[in-house]
């Protein structure tokens, strides 16, 4: 296998035009895997039970229950394999290589059947207009291992910074997790107050799911490889409901802007990648957009926030007066 062009780059180049077909295929492959977790895992608030998680080799479902058995499914973007592992010590592997969505779907289901872990999922992809059922999708057959590896590297670096950002909040906050529907890595902070009913209308996503996901006020941020209204990879941040004055707030760094069509702030990935200090640049975007959402939304910031965490140092508690 040809080694990646940027094997250990912390923030590699990721121009969408050069891997768009692979990106589309991976999006659908992660949906198949994510829907397996969705089918078997009890519902958790805001759909947190369906997400994937970044690992030192790719993405994982984490343990999935199947009756009294447990298994996991992992994407390995170093050796380019999909691994199904069970609590009985069994492992099945599928090479990540050019193949249609339908072929990938059938291969994954066959592995699960072989392991006695049969499951049947809804084959309609979520959050994709005009989507074709997995079993009928003979297209989306590209897989460029170099760009799959780069994508994972960006996720890994973003995951590290988002997790650091998460430590500065003691209110309700999501894990840093990868949503296969929208194909983005995200972390979400909550004010603690309920939100107005979400209007729904997300393509191929039940309104009940969208409404439950946005049942409470949020400030959410993450990374997305791009497409549609945003032509290239970018970091984003939004508030729901959007408070008055949010979209005109002053945000750092200067390359960030409010995207009117999306209704959220966007920071091009290249502005982070090419920065002298990418981590600090990304943190400034995360913090300034959250500051705008929390201040203009009248969040109880004194109760919800704390200093960023440090390794091996317990969070100091306020001293009694």
Helices and strands as residue ranges (DSSP letters): G 16-18, H 20-40, G 45-50, E 53-54, E 58-60, E 64-66, E 69-76, E 81-86, E 91-95, H 101-114, G 134-136, H 145-166, E 177-179, E 184-194, H 207-213, E 216-224, E 234-240, G 246-248, E 257-259, E 264-268, H 269-273, H 278-296, H 301-304
